[in-house]
Amino acid sequence: MTPADIAGAELVVQATPVGMAGAGAPAGLAFDPGLVHGGQVVADLVYHPLVTPLLAAAAERGATTVGGLGMLVHQAALAIERWTGRQAPVEQMWAAARSATGAA
């Protein structure tokens, strides 16, 4: 991936743990957030913290941001469904995830 790839993308997905507290790259960023701009969707799959340094920087630059909590909930729902053969209680799972993380 090059800086031009990031700047030219409609969707930028950060799928590493660098946004987590103490998880690697300086300031919790894997690339220069100045490459992100309005009109892009920026997703960070980290869910702790809910707003990572990348998401904060992307929001400041006018990008639409998506955190990782939804992916956590829906991955867990799929696992429950595969393990039990029953439909997962996704709304209850969302409520529990929000409660546990302090999400609104």
N, CA, C and O atoms as CSV, one atom per row, in Angstrom:
chain,resi,resn,atom,element,x,y,z
A,1,MET,N,N,0.845,-1.163,0.000
A,1,MET,CA,C,0.000,0.000,0.000
A,1,MET,C,C,0.899,1.237,0.000
A,1,MET,O,O,1.888,1.298,0.731
A,2,THR,N,N,0.549,2.204,-0.815
A,2,THR,CA,C,1.316,3.447,-0.902
A,2,THR,C,C,0.467,4.608,-0.392
A,2,THR,O,O,-0.752,4.478,-0.277
A,3,PRO,N,N,1.097,5.736,-0.086
A,3,PRO,CA,C,0.310,6.910,0.302
A,3,PRO,C,C,-0.745,7.293,-0.746
A,3,PRO,O,O,-1.839,7.734,-0.394
A,4,ALA,N,N,-0.418,7.127,-2.010
A,4,ALA,CA,C,-1.394,7.442,-3.067
A,4,ALA,C,C,-2.599,6.519,-2.999
A,4,ALA,O,O,-3.719,6.939,-3.289
A,5,ASP,N,N,-2.380,5.265,-2.618
A,5,ASP,CA,C,-3.496,4.323,-2.470
A,5,ASP,C,C,-4.466,4.810,-1.403
A,5,ASP,O,O,-5.682,4.764,-1.591
A,6,ILE,N,N,-3.924,5.278,-0.284
A,6,ILE,CA,C,-4.767,5.751,0.808
A,6,ILE,C,C,-5.498,7.015,0.396
A,6,ILE,O,O,-6.711,7.118,0.578
A,7,ALA,N,N,-4.785,7.964,-0.148
A,7,ALA,CA,C,-5.387,9.240,-0.542
A,7,ALA,C,C,-6.449,9.062,-1.617
A,7,ALA,O,O,-7.417,9.822,-1.651
A,8,GLY,N,N,-6.292,8.086,-2.485
A,8,GLY,CA,C,-7.229,7.888,-3.588
A,8,GLY,C,C,-8.371,6.935,-3.299
A,8,GLY,O,O,-9.257,6.757,-4.135
A,9,ALA,N,N,-8.362,6.324,-2.131
A,9,ALA,CA,C,-9.367,5.317,-1.811
A,9,ALA,C,C,-10.684,5.943,-1.368
A,9,ALA,O,O,-10.699,7.020,-0.771
A,10,GLU,N,N,-11.782,5.263,-1.662
A,10,GLU,CA,C,-13.081,5.655,-1.123
A,10,GLU,C,C,-13.255,5.108,0.282
A,10,GLU,O,O,-13.902,5.734,1.122
A,11,LEU,N,N,-12.675,3.934,0.542
A,11,LEU,CA,C,-12.754,3.258,1.829
A,11,LEU,C,C,-11.351,2.906,2.297
A,11,LEU,O,O,-10.583,2.275,1.570
A,12,VAL,N,N,-11.023,3.318,3.517
A,12,VAL,CA,C,-9.742,2.995,4.135
A,12,VAL,C,C,-10.048,2.165,5.376
A,12,VAL,O,O,-10.774,2.614,6.264
A,13,VAL,N,N,-9.497,0.957,5.439
A,13,VAL,CA,C,-9.743,0.066,6.577
A,13,VAL,C,C,-8.430,-0.201,7.291
A,13,VAL,O,O,-7.474,-0.700,6.699
A,14,GLN,N,N,-8.399,0.139,8.572
A,14,GLN,CA,C,-7.257,-0.167,9.435
A,14,GLN,C,C,-7.598,-1.465,10.158
A,14,GLN,O,O,-8.491,-1.487,11.005
A,15,ALA,N,N,-6.896,-2.541,9.830
A,15,ALA,CA,C,-7.216,-3.857,10.392
A,15,ALA,C,C,-6.105,-4.386,11.285
A,15,ALA,O,O,-6.008,-5.593,11.505
A,16,THR,N,N,-5.264,-3.492,11.801
A,16,THR,CA,C,-4.213,-3.896,12.732
A,16,THR,C,C,-4.533,-3.326,14.107
A,16,THR,O,O,-5.406,-2.464,14.217
A,17,PRO,N,N,-3.854,-3.780,15.163
A,17,PRO,CA,C,-4.146,-3.278,16.509
A,17,PRO,C,C,-3.426,-1.984,16.878
A,17,PRO,O,O,-3.420,-1.628,18.056
A,18,VAL,N,N,-2.820,-1.265,15.939
A,18,VAL,CA,C,-2.022,-0.096,16.315
A,18,VAL,C,C,-2.840,0.999,16.999
A,18,VAL,O,O,-2.271,1.822,17.717
A,19,GLY,N,N,-4.142,1.031,16.799
A,19,GLY,CA,C,-4.963,2.041,17.449
A,19,GLY,C,C,-5.241,1.771,18.910
A,19,GLY,O,O,-5.758,2.634,19.619
A,20,MET,N,N,-4.899,0.574,19.365
A,20,MET,CA,C,-5.117,0.224,20.772
A,20,MET,C,C,-4.018,0.856,21.628
A,20,MET,O,O,-2.889,1.037,21.171
A,21,ALA,N,N,-4.358,1.182,22.853
A,21,ALA,CA,C,-3.389,1.776,23.767
A,21,ALA,C,C,-2.171,0.871,23.904
A,21,ALA,O,O,-2.302,-0.304,24.248
A,22,GLY,N,N,-0.994,1.413,23.638
A,22,GLY,CA,C,0.241,0.662,23.799
A,22,GLY,C,C,0.460,-0.437,22.791
A,22,GLY,O,O,1.205,-1.376,23.071
A,23,ALA,N,N,-0.163,-0.359,21.620
A,23,ALA,CA,C,-0.073,-1.470,20.671
A,23,ALA,C,C,0.799,-1.167,19.455
A,23,ALA,O,O,0.441,-1.552,18.342
A,24,GLY,N,N,1.896,-0.510,19.628
A,24,GLY,CA,C,2.816,-0.450,18.503
A,24,GLY,C,C,3.195,0.907,17.996
A,24,GLY,O,O,3.946,1.631,18.649
A,25,ALA,N,N,2.685,1.266,16.833
A,25,ALA,CA,C,3.144,2.439,16.097
A,25,ALA,C,C,3.032,3.717,16.924
A,25,ALA,O,O,2.144,3.841,17.768
A,26,PRO,N,N,3.930,4.658,16.679
A,26,PRO,CA,C,3.863,5.927,17.404
A,26,PRO,C,C,2.506,6.599,17.231
A,26,PRO,O,O,1.965,6.655,16.127
A,27,ALA,N,N,1.973,7.098,18.314
A,27,ALA,CA,C,0.689,7.815,18.326
A,27,ALA,C,C,-0.475,6.946,17.878
A,27,ALA,O,O,-1.555,7.471,17.606
A,28,GLY,N,N,-0.290,5.626,17.791
A,28,GLY,CA,C,-1.378,4.739,17.406
A,28,GLY,C,C,-1.798,4.878,15.958
A,28,GLY,O,O,-2.949,4.610,15.616
A,29,LEU,N,N,-0.874,5.295,15.100
A,29,LEU,CA,C,-1.198,5.480,13.686
A,29,LEU,C,C,-0.261,4.646,12.818
A,29,LEU,O,O,0.952,4.638,13.027
A,30,ALA,N,N,-0.828,3.953,11.852
A,30,ALA,CA,C,-0.028,3.127,10.949
A,30,ALA,C,C,0.408,3.893,9.703
A,30,ALA,O,O,1.281,3.436,8.964
A,31,PHE,N,N,-0.202,5.064,9.467
A,31,PHE,CA,C,0.148,5.884,8.312
A,31,PHE,C,C,-0.194,7.338,8.630
A,31,PHE,O,O,-0.864,7.624,9.622
A,32,ASP,N,N,0.260,8.228,7.802
A,32,ASP,CA,C,0.037,9.662,7.989
A,32,ASP,C,C,-1.448,9.977,7.815
A,32,ASP,O,O,-1.987,9.803,6.722
A,33,PRO,N,N,-2.117,10.436,8.873
A,33,PRO,CA,C,-3.554,10.728,8.755
A,33,PRO,C,C,-3.848,11.905,7.839
A,33,PRO,O,O,-5.003,12.131,7.475
A,34,GLY,N,N,-2.836,12.648,7.465
A,34,GLY,CA,C,-3.032,13.730,6.506
A,34,GLY,C,C,-3.433,13.234,5.125
A,34,GLY,O,O,-3.854,14.025,4.281
A,35,LEU,N,N,-3.308,11.942,4.886
A,35,LEU,CA,C,-3.705,11.350,3.607
A,35,LEU,C,C,-5.222,11.176,3.510
A,35,LEU,O,O,-5.767,10.998,2.421
A,36,VAL,N,N,-5.892,11.231,4.658
A,36,VAL,CA,C,-7.338,11.014,4.717
A,36,VAL,C,C,-8.045,12.343,4.493
A,36,VAL,O,O,-7.542,13.393,4.891
A,37,HIS,N,N,-9.216,12.297,3.851
A,37,HIS,CA,C,-9.928,13.532,3.536
A,37,HIS,C,C,-11.430,13.291,3.481
A,37,HIS,O,O,-11.891,12.150,3.496
A,38,GLY,N,N,-12.177,14.374,3.418
A,38,GLY,CA,C,-13.619,14.291,3.271
A,38,GLY,C,C,-13.981,13.491,2.028
A,38,GLY,O,O,-13.247,13.495,1.040
A,39,GLY,N,N,-15.108,12.810,2.085
A,39,GLY,CA,C,-15.534,11.966,0.981
A,39,GLY,C,C,-15.105,10.518,1.134
A,39,GLY,O,O,-15.582,9.645,0.409
A,40,GLN,N,N,-14.211,10.261,2.072
A,40,GLN,CA,C,-13.779,8.894,2.329
A,40,GLN,C,C,-14.534,8.329,3.529
A,40,GLN,O,O,-15.047,9.068,4.370
A,41,VAL,N,N,-14.588,7.009,3.585
A,41,VAL,CA,C,-15.047,6.297,4.772
A,41,VAL,C,C,-13.800,5.646,5.359
A,41,VAL,O,O,-13.068,4.940,4.665
A,42,VAL,N,N,-13.568,5.895,6.647
A,42,VAL,CA,C,-12.402,5.342,7.327
A,42,VAL,C,C,-12.897,4.448,8.449
A,42,VAL,O,O,-13.608,4.901,9.347
A,43,ALA,N,N,-12.520,3.182,8.398
A,43,ALA,CA,C,-12.912,2.206,9.416
A,43,ALA,C,C,-11.672,1.736,10.151
A,43,ALA,O,O,-10.645,1.445,9.539
A,44,ASP,N,N,-11.776,1.664,11.469
A,44,ASP,CA,C,-10.722,1.080,12.285
A,44,ASP,C,C,-11.363,-0.064,13.050
A,44,ASP,O,O,-12.308,0.157,13.807
A,45,LEU,N,N,-10.876,-1.267,12.870
A,45,LEU,CA,C,-11.506,-2.440,13.451
A,45,LEU,C,C,-11.267,-2.590,14.947
A,45,LEU,O,O,-11.821,-3.491,15.577
A,46,VAL,N,N,-10.455,-1.722,15.515
A,46,VAL,CA,C,-10.248,-1.702,16.964
A,46,VAL,C,C,-11.523,-1.199,17.631
A,46,VAL,O,O,-12.188,-0.301,17.115
A,47,TYR,N,N,-11.862,-1.781,18.781
A,47,TYR,CA,C,-13.039,-1.324,19.523
A,47,TYR,C,C,-12.690,-0.847,20.924
A,47,TYR,O,O,-13.577,-0.451,21.679
A,48,HIS,N,N,-11.407,-0.878,21.282
A,48,HIS,CA,C,-10.964,-0.301,22.552
A,48,HIS,C,C,-9.635,0.383,22.311
A,48,HIS,O,O,-8.605,-0.282,22.196
A,49,PRO,N,N,-9.646,1.686,22.234
A,49,PRO,CA,C,-10.723,2.622,22.527
A,49,PRO,C,C,-11.730,2.699,21.377
A,49,PRO,O,O,-11.432,2.321,20.244
A,50,LEU,N,N,-12.912,3.189,21.690
A,50,LEU,CA,C,-13.951,3.310,20.662
A,50,LEU,C,C,-13.534,4.282,19.570
A,50,LEU,O,O,-13.780,4.040,18.388
A,51,VAL,N,N,-12.904,5.379,19.965
A,51,VAL,CA,C,-12.395,6.348,18.993
A,51,VAL,C,C,-10.875,6.264,19.041
A,51,VAL,O,O,-10.241,6.710,19.998
A,52,THR,N,N,-10.310,5.689,18.001
A,52,THR,CA,C,-8.860,5.522,17.911
A,52,THR,C,C,-8.233,6.814,17.393
A,52,THR,O,O,-8.942,7.689,16.898
A,53,PRO,N,N,-6.918,6.939,17.503
A,53,PRO,CA,C,-6.267,8.116,16.919
A,53,PRO,C,C,-6.582,8.280,15.434
A,53,PRO,O,O,-6.754,9.405,14.963
A,54,LEU,N,N,-6.659,7.187,14.696
A,54,LEU,CA,C,-6.994,7.276,13.271
A,54,LEU,C,C,-8.406,7.817,13.073
A,54,LEU,O,O,-8.614,8.705,12.246
A,55,LEU,N,N,-9.377,7.296,13.819
A,55,LEU,CA,C,-10.753,7.771,13.660
A,55,LEU,C,C,-10.881,9.241,14.038
A,55,LEU,O,O,-11.600,9.990,13.377
A,56,ALA,N,N,-10.194,9.659,15.092
A,56,ALA,CA,C,-10.244,11.069,15.490
A,56,ALA,C,C,-9.652,11.954,14.395
A,56,ALA,O,O,-10.227,12.985,14.049
A,57,ALA,N,N,-8.505,11.552,13.853
A,57,ALA,CA,C,-7.873,12.333,12.793
A,57,ALA,C,C,-8.728,12.361,11.534
A,57,ALA,O,O,-8.843,13.398,10.881
A,58,ALA,N,N,-9.327,11.228,11.192
A,58,ALA,CA,C,-10.178,11.171,9.995
A,58,ALA,C,C,-11.406,12.055,10.152
A,58,ALA,O,O,-11.797,12.744,9.210
A,59,ALA,N,N,-12.018,12.042,11.334
A,59,ALA,CA,C,-13.192,12.887,11.572
A,59,ALA,C,C,-12.818,14.360,11.464
A,59,ALA,O,O,-13.582,15.152,10.911
A,60,GLU,N,N,-11.660,14.734,11.981
A,60,GLU,CA,C,-11.197,16.123,11.880
A,60,GLU,C,C,-11.021,16.551,10.433
A,60,GLU,O,O,-11.149,17.733,10.115
A,61,ARG,N,N,-10.732,15.610,9.563
A,61,ARG,CA,C,-10.505,15.908,8.146
A,61,ARG,C,C,-11.764,15.736,7.298
A,61,ARG,O,O,-11.714,15.844,6.073
A,62,GLY,N,N,-12.895,15.468,7.959
A,62,GLY,CA,C,-14.169,15.403,7.255
A,62,GLY,C,C,-14.564,14.046,6.719
A,62,GLY,O,O,-15.565,13.937,6.012
A,63,ALA,N,N,-13.807,13.005,7.033
A,63,ALA,CA,C,-14.160,11.659,6.576
A,63,ALA,C,C,-15.271,11.087,7.451
A,63,ALA,O,O,-15.434,11.486,8.604
A,64,THR,N,N,-16.022,10.161,6.897
A,64,THR,CA,C,-16.998,9.404,7.666
A,64,THR,C,C,-16.234,8.298,8.374
A,64,THR,O,O,-15.426,7.609,7.751
A,65,THR,N,N,-16.478,8.116,9.679
A,65,THR,CA,C,-15.718,7.127,10.435
A,65,THR,C,C,-16.604,5.995,10.945
A,65,THR,O,O,-17.781,6.188,11.249
A,66,VAL,N,N,-16.002,4.808,11.030
A,66,VAL,CA,C,-16.682,3.615,11.525
A,66,VAL,C,C,-15.720,2.885,12.452
A,66,VAL,O,O,-14.614,2.523,12.051
A,67,GLY,N,N,-16.146,2.672,13.691
A,67,GLY,CA,C,-15.328,1.951,14.654
A,67,GLY,C,C,-15.526,0.451,14.558
A,67,GLY,O,O,-16.335,-0.021,13.760
A,68,GLY,N,N,-14.798,-0.297,15.361
A,68,GLY,CA,C,-14.793,-1.752,15.275
A,68,GLY,C,C,-15.820,-2.481,16.120
A,68,GLY,O,O,-15.911,-3.706,16.044
A,69,LEU,N,N,-16.599,-1.760,16.926
A,69,LEU,CA,C,-17.537,-2.442,17.813
A,69,LEU,C,C,-18.579,-3.254,17.040
A,69,LEU,O,O,-18.936,-4.356,17.456
A,70,GLY,N,N,-19.060,-2.728,15.938
A,70,GLY,CA,C,-20.039,-3.451,15.127
A,70,GLY,C,C,-19.491,-4.752,14.582
A,70,GLY,O,O,-20.201,-5.756,14.524
A,71,MET,N,N,-18.234,-4.737,14.184
A,71,MET,CA,C,-17.630,-5.966,13.681
A,71,MET,C,C,-17.528,-6.996,14.797
A,71,MET,O,O,-17.797,-8.177,14.579
A,72,LEU,N,N,-17.140,-6.556,15.992
A,72,LEU,CA,C,-17.066,-7.461,17.134
A,72,LEU,C,C,-18.420,-8.115,17.398
A,72,LEU,O,O,-18.509,-9.335,17.538
A,73,VAL,N,N,-19.464,-7.306,17.466
A,73,VAL,CA,C,-20.804,-7.818,17.758
A,73,VAL,C,C,-21.260,-8.799,16.684
A,73,VAL,O,O,-21.769,-9.873,17.003
A,74,HIS,N,N,-21.084,-8.445,15.429
A,74,HIS,CA,C,-21.591,-9.299,14.354
A,74,HIS,C,C,-20.741,-10.554,14.143
A,74,HIS,O,O,-21.271,-11.587,13.734
A,75,GLN,N,N,-19.446,-10.487,14.411
A,75,GLN,CA,C,-18.637,-11.712,14.378
A,75,GLN,C,C,-19.088,-12.662,15.480
A,75,GLN,O,O,-19.204,-13.869,15.264
A,76,ALA,N,N,-19.342,-12.107,16.661
A,76,ALA,CA,C,-19.812,-12.941,17.770
A,76,ALA,C,C,-21.176,-13.547,17.454
A,76,ALA,O,O,-21.431,-14.708,17.771
A,77,ALA,N,N,-22.051,-12.761,16.831
A,77,ALA,CA,C,-23.376,-13.267,16.467
A,77,ALA,C,C,-23.261,-14.432,15.493
A,77,ALA,O,O,-23.946,-15.443,15.652
A,78,LEU,N,N,-22.407,-14.302,14.494
A,78,LEU,CA,C,-22.221,-15.399,13.539
A,78,LEU,C,C,-21.671,-16.640,14.224
A,78,LEU,O,O,-22.082,-17.759,13.917
A,79,ALA,N,N,-20.738,-16.443,15.155
A,79,ALA,CA,C,-20.186,-17.591,15.876
A,79,ALA,C,C,-21.264,-18.295,16.695
A,79,ALA,O,O,-21.350,-19.523,16.683
A,80,ILE,N,N,-22.078,-17.528,17.400
A,80,ILE,CA,C,-23.163,-18.121,18.188
A,80,ILE,C,C,-24.098,-18.918,17.290
A,80,ILE,O,O,-24.501,-20.029,17.635
A,81,GLU,N,N,-24.442,-18.353,16.137
A,81,GLU,CA,C,-25.353,-19.038,15.221
A,81,GLU,C,C,-24.748,-20.331,14.685
A,81,GLU,O,O,-25.445,-21.337,14.551
A,82,ARG,N,N,-23.467,-20.305,14.383
A,82,ARG,CA,C,-22.817,-21.532,13.884
A,82,ARG,C,C,-22.703,-22.586,14.981
A,82,ARG,O,O,-22.895,-23.775,14.725
A,83,TRP,N,N,-22.395,-22.158,16.191
A,83,TRP,CA,C,-22.212,-23.104,17.290
A,83,TRP,C,C,-23.525,-23.691,17.769
A,83,TRP,O,O,-23.584,-24.870,18.117
A,84,THR,N,N,-24.580,-22.886,17.793
A,84,THR,CA,C,-25.831,-23.341,18.399
A,84,THR,C,C,-26.915,-23.679,17.390
A,84,THR,O,O,-27.856,-24.399,17.721
A,85,GLY,N,N,-26.804,-23.176,16.168
A,85,GLY,CA,C,-27.853,-23.369,15.187
A,85,GLY,C,C,-29.059,-22.465,15.422
A,85,GLY,O,O,-30.080,-22.601,14.748
A,86,ARG,N,N,-28.945,-21.558,16.364
A,86,ARG,CA,C,-30.034,-20.630,16.682
A,86,ARG,C,C,-29.647,-19.212,16.301
A,86,ARG,O,O,-28.467,-18.871,16.225
A,87,GLN,N,N,-30.655,-18.401,16.066
A,87,GLN,CA,C,-30.417,-17.001,15.744
A,87,GLN,C,C,-29.860,-16.283,16.979
A,87,GLN,O,O,-30.382,-16.427,18.084
A,88,ALA,N,N,-28.809,-15.520,16.773
A,88,ALA,CA,C,-28.187,-14.782,17.876
A,88,ALA,C,C,-29.043,-13.579,18.254
A,88,ALA,O,O,-29.685,-12.976,17.394
A,89,PRO,N,N,-29.053,-13.230,19.535
A,89,PRO,CA,C,-29.805,-12.058,19.990
A,89,PRO,C,C,-28.991,-10.774,19.761
A,89,PRO,O,O,-28.452,-10.194,20.704
A,90,VAL,N,N,-28.912,-10.349,18.514
A,90,VAL,CA,C,-28.015,-9.260,18.135
A,90,VAL,C,C,-28.319,-7.971,18.903
A,90,VAL,O,O,-27.391,-7.291,19.341
A,91,GLU,N,N,-29.573,-7.628,19.071
A,91,GLU,CA,C,-29.899,-6.394,19.797
A,91,GLU,C,C,-29.412,-6.465,21.240
A,91,GLU,O,O,-28.898,-5.478,21.766
A,92,GLN,N,N,-29.566,-7.609,21.882
A,92,GLN,CA,C,-29.072,-7.767,23.250
A,92,GLN,C,C,-27.546,-7.727,23.276
A,92,GLN,O,O,-26.948,-7.189,24.208
A,93,MET,N,N,-26.934,-8.288,22.267
A,93,MET,CA,C,-25.480,-8.264,22.182
A,93,MET,C,C,-24.976,-6.837,22.008
A,93,MET,O,O,-23.983,-6.442,22.619
A,94,TRP,N,N,-25.672,-6.060,21.161
A,94,TRP,CA,C,-25.311,-4.643,20.991
A,94,TRP,C,C,-25.442,-3.910,22.320
A,94,TRP,O,O,-24.558,-3.137,22.690
A,95,ALA,N,N,-26.523,-4.142,23.035
A,95,ALA,CA,C,-26.732,-3.470,24.320
A,95,ALA,C,C,-25.619,-3.827,25.298
A,95,ALA,O,O,-25.112,-2.955,26.004
A,96,ALA,N,N,-25.238,-5.091,25.345
A,96,ALA,CA,C,-24.174,-5.519,26.240
A,96,ALA,C,C,-22.834,-4.898,25.840
A,96,ALA,O,O,-22.064,-4.469,26.699
A,97,ALA,N,N,-22.565,-4.852,24.560
A,97,ALA,CA,C,-21.312,-4.261,24.081
A,97,ALA,C,C,-21.248,-2.778,24.392
A,97,ALA,O,O,-20.215,-2.269,24.828
A,98,ARG,N,N,-22.356,-2.086,24.166
A,98,ARG,CA,C,-22.398,-0.653,24.484
A,98,ARG,C,C,-22.210,-0.421,25.972
A,98,ARG,O,O,-21.481,0.485,26.376
A,99,SER,N,N,-22.864,-1.236,26.787
A,99,SER,CA,C,-22.740,-1.106,28.230
A,99,SER,C,C,-21.305,-1.363,28.694
A,99,SER,O,O,-20.779,-0.639,29.540
A,100,ALA,N,N,-20.688,-2.381,28.142
A,100,ALA,CA,C,-19.343,-2.758,28.554
A,100,ALA,C,C,-18.295,-1.731,28.124
A,100,ALA,O,O,-17.273,-1.577,28.793
A,101,THR,N,N,-18.536,-1.031,27.018
A,101,THR,CA,C,-17.549,-0.095,26.485
A,101,THR,C,C,-17.877,1.361,26.782
A,101,THR,O,O,-17.060,2.250,26.542
A,102,GLY,N,N,-19.069,1.600,27.300
A,102,GLY,CA,C,-19.466,2.991,27.537
A,102,GLY,C,C,-19.913,3.699,26.276
A,102,GLY,O,O,-20.006,4.927,26.258
A,103,ALA,N,N,-20.193,2.946,25.213
A,103,ALA,CA,C,-20.653,3.539,23.955
A,103,ALA,C,C,-22.078,4.034,24.113
A,103,ALA,O,O,-22.875,3.466,24.860
A,104,ALA,N,N,-22.382,5.102,23.397
A,104,ALA,CA,C,-23.740,5.658,23.462
A,104,ALA,C,C,-24.708,4.842,22.657
A,104,ALA,O,O,-25.894,5.168,22.602
